[in-house]
């Protein structure tokens, strides 16, 4: 068998590259006017369910697929919300009043001041207003208890001094009478304008109390002498020897009192009393002195 002759291979001539590049080529740039606007797919279209919900072709010969579960709708439970907090009527009323006040203040002023301007004005007013000096508390307000103690001490001292002043003549007379050996006494009545003068003097059986006028140099003395004389003896031995028959007789509280020229004399319980001096004492004053001893 004769073998078939192989076809002759025709040698191709090489084509230069410049010839290919010089050919007019079609533009590859995307023309927006011609190109359709891309369709945006929604998320529901792009997402595909996985699992049983996937779209899978089911063969009729397969019968072991589980039936679709029947979902029974459950009743929706109503959620009970808590009662919202409510404002007290008084608070609401106050808030309404404050809002109305702020609105009226805002409408009355043509311009609103900034917080910085308000602060500067407040500082200016505070600097312009002189600060009142704080009053320094006195010693009495700072230490009321000590002040009360001082006042009480002073009052006690004054009362003690006054009592001592009143009782001092009586005490002096008692001391003098004890030293003299007689029962002397101090008069409870002293004529106005006279005071005791000096200490009470004494000697054996005798006590003398001197008085002087507050103004001037007039004075008188009360002498208490131990004696056994009665009223008749006093009249004869003392009164008549000095003034004769120029005297007055006053009887009161069992006493017979003789007065003459601002002086007086009487006797009582073994003691003779005499009032002598240059003071112009009246008979009534001498009588009051005698009955108060």
C-alpha positions in Angstrom: 0.0 0.0 0.0 1.2 3.3 -0.9 1.4 5.8 1.7 -0.5 9.0 1.2 1.6 12.0 0.5 1.7 14.6 3.3 0.5 18.0 2.3 3.1 20.5 1.7 3.6 23.0 4.4 3.5 26.6 3.2 5.9 28.8 5.0 4.3 31.9 6.4 6.0 35.1 6.0 6.7 37.0 9.2 4.5 40.1 9.8 6.3 43.0 11.4 4.9 44.4 14.8 4.5 47.9 13.5 1.9 46.7 11.0 -0.2 45.4 13.9 0.1 48.5 16.0 -0.7 50.8 13.1 -4.1 49.2 12.8 -7.1 51.2 14.0 -8.4 49.5 17.2 -11.8 49.8 18.8 -12.0 51.9 21.9 -12.1 49.9 25.1 -13.3 52.8 27.3 -16.7 52.3 29.0 -19.3 54.6 27.6 -21.6 55.7 30.4 -24.3 57.0 28.0 -24.7 53.6 26.4 -24.1 51.4 29.5 -27.1 50.5 31.5 -27.3 51.6 35.1 -26.4 48.6 37.4 -29.3 47.1 39.3 -28.9 47.2 43.1 -30.0 44.1 44.7 -31.6 44.4 48.2 -30.2 42.6 51.2 -33.3 40.3 51.1 -32.5 39.3 47.5 -28.8 38.8 48.1 -29.0 36.8 51.4 -30.0 33.3 51.0 -31.4 31.2 53.8 -29.3 28.4 55.0 -30.7 25.0 56.1 -34.2 23.9 55.7 -35.3 27.1 54.2 -33.0 26.7 51.2 -34.7 26.4 47.8 -33.8 22.7 47.0 -35.6 20.7 44.4 -37.4 17.9 46.0 -38.0 14.5 44.3 -41.4 13.0 44.4 -39.9 9.6 45.1 -38.5 10.8 48.4 -41.0 10.5 51.2 -38.9 10.7 54.3 -39.0 14.4 54.6 -40.4 15.5 57.9 -43.6 17.4 57.7 -43.6 21.1 58.2 -44.2 21.8 61.9 -47.4 23.5 62.7 -46.8 26.6 64.7 -49.6 27.7 66.8 -49.7 31.4 67.5 -49.4 32.2 71.1 -51.4 35.0 72.7 -49.4 38.1 73.2 -49.0 39.0 76.8 -49.7 42.5 77.7 -46.8 44.1 79.5 -48.0 46.1 82.4 -45.9 49.1 82.9 -45.4 50.8 86.3 -47.2 54.0 87.0 -44.9 56.8 86.0 -44.0 59.3 88.8 -46.2 62.3 89.0 -45.3 65.7 90.3 -47.0 67.1 93.4 -49.6 69.8 92.5 -47.8 72.3 94.6 -44.5 71.7 92.8 -46.3 72.0 89.4 -47.9 75.2 90.4 -44.6 76.7 91.7 -42.9 75.6 88.4 -45.6 77.3 86.4 -45.2 80.5 88.4 -41.4 80.5 88.0 -41.7 79.9 84.3 -44.2 82.8 84.0 -41.8 85.0 86.0 -38.9 84.1 83.9 -40.9 84.8 80.7 -42.0 88.2 82.0 -38.5 89.1 83.0 -37.2 88.1 79.6 -39.8 90.1 77.8 -39.4 93.1 80.0 -35.7 93.4 79.3 -34.9 94.2 75.7 -31.5 92.5 75.7 -30.3 89.4 77.6 -27.1 89.7 79.5 -24.5 87.1 79.3 -23.3 85.3 82.5 -20.0 87.0 82.2 -21.6 90.5 82.2 -23.8 89.5 85.2 -20.8 88.3 87.1 -18.8 91.5 86.4 -21.8 93.7 87.5 -22.1 91.7 90.7 -18.4 92.1 91.5 -18.6 95.8 90.8 -21.6 96.2 93.2 -19.8 94.2 95.9 -16.6 96.3 95.6 -18.6 99.6 95.6 -20.6 98.7 98.7 -18.5 99.2 101.9 -18.3 96.2 104.1 -19.9 96.7 107.5 -17.4 96.1 110.2 -18.2 93.1 112.3 -19.2 94.3 115.7 -16.9 93.0 118.4 -18.7 91.2 121.1 -18.4 92.7 124.5 -17.0 90.9 127.4 -20.5 90.4 128.8 -21.7 88.6 125.6 -18.5 86.6 125.2 -18.6 85.3 128.8 -22.1 85.6 130.1 -21.6 83.1 132.9 -18.5 84.9 134.3 -20.4 88.2 134.0 -23.3 86.7 136.0 -20.9 85.5 138.7 -19.3 89.0 138.9 -22.7 90.7 139.2 -23.9 88.3 141.8 -20.7 88.8 143.8 -21.0 92.6 143.6 -24.6 92.6 144.7 -23.8 90.3 147.6 -20.9 92.5 148.7 -23.1 95.6 148.5 -25.9 94.0 150.5 -23.4 92.7 153.1 -21.9 96.2 153.4 -25.3 97.7 153.8 -26.3 95.2 156.5 -23.0 95.7 158.3 -23.5 99.4 158.1 -26.9 99.1 159.7 -25.8 96.7 162.3 -22.4 98.1 163.0 -23.6 100.7 165.6 -25.6 98.1 167.4 -22.7 95.8 167.5 -20.4 98.6 168.7 -22.9 99.4 171.4 -23.1 95.8 172.5 -19.3 95.5 172.7 -19.1 98.8 174.6 -21.9 97.8 177.0 -20.1 94.5 177.7 -16.9 96.3 178.5 -18.7 99.0 180.6 -20.8 96.4 182.5 -24.2 97.8 181.8 -27.1 97.0 179.5 -26.8 99.8 176.9 -28.8 100.1 173.7 -28.8 101.9 170.3 -31.7 104.1 169.3 -33.9 102.8 166.4 -34.9 106.4 165.6 -32.3 109.0 164.5 -33.4 112.5 163.5 -33.2 113.3 159.8 -29.9 115.0 158.9 -27.8 113.3 161.6 -25.5 110.3 161.6 -23.3 108.5 164.1 -19.9 110.1 164.5 -16.9 108.0 165.5 -16.8 104.9 167.6 -18.9 104.2 170.6 -17.0 105.2 173.8 -17.4 103.6 177.1 -16.1 103.6 180.7 -17.0 101.8 183.9 -20.8 102.0 184.1 -21.1 104.5 181.2 -21.6 104.3 177.4 -21.6 107.4 175.1 -22.9 107.5 171.5 -22.0 110.7 169.5 -24.0 112.0 166.5 -23.3 114.9 164.1 -25.2 116.8 161.5 -24.7 115.9 157.8 -24.3 119.6 157.1 -22.8 122.1 159.5 -21.1 121.4 162.9 -24.1 120.7 165.1 -24.0 117.6 167.2 -25.5 115.8 170.2 -24.5 112.8 172.4 -26.6 110.1 174.1 -25.2 109.0 177.5 -26.3 105.9 179.3 -25.2 105.8 182.9 -25.9 103.1 185.5 -28.0 104.7 188.2 -30.6 104.0 190.8 -32.4 107.3 190.4 -36.0 107.5 189.5 -37.8 110.3 187.5 -38.0 112.6 190.6 -34.3 112.3 191.3 -33.5 113.0 187.6 -35.7 116.1 187.7 -34.2 117.4 190.9 -30.5 116.5 190.4 -30.2 117.1 186.6 -32.9 119.1 185.0 -33.6 121.8 187.6 -29.9 122.3 188.2 -29.4 123.3 184.6 -32.6 125.2 183.6 -34.6 125.6 186.7 -38.3 125.4 185.9 -37.9 125.9 182.1 -38.6 122.3 181.0 -41.3 120.1 179.5 -42.6 116.8 180.8 -43.8 114.1 178.4 -45.1 110.7 179.5 -45.2 107.8 177.0 -44.8 104.0 177.2 -44.3 104.3 181.0 -41.5 106.8 180.6 -41.3 110.3 182.1 -39.2 112.4 179.7 -37.9 115.9 180.5 -37.0 118.2 177.6 -35.3 121.6 177.8 -33.3 123.7 175.4 -32.9 120.9 172.8 -31.7 118.5 175.5 -33.5 115.7 177.4 -33.3 113.3 180.4 -35.1 110.2 181.7 -34.6 107.1 183.7 -35.5 103.5 183.0 -34.5 100.1 184.4 -31.6 101.3 186.5 -30.1 103.5 183.7 -30.3 107.2 183.4 -30.4 108.5 179.8 -29.3 112.1 178.9 -29.2 113.9 175.5 -26.8 116.8 175.5 -25.4 119.0 172.8 -25.9 122.2 170.7 -28.3 120.6 168.2 -31.8 122.2 168.1 -33.7 119.0 168.7 -37.4 119.4 169.3 -39.3 117.7 172.2 -41.0 115.3 169.7 -37.6 114.2 168.3 -36.3 113.6 171.8 -39.5 111.7 172.7 -39.0 109.4 169.6 -35.4 108.8 170.5 -36.3 107.9 174.1 -39.1 105.5 173.1 -36.9 103.8 170.5 -34.2 102.7 173.0 
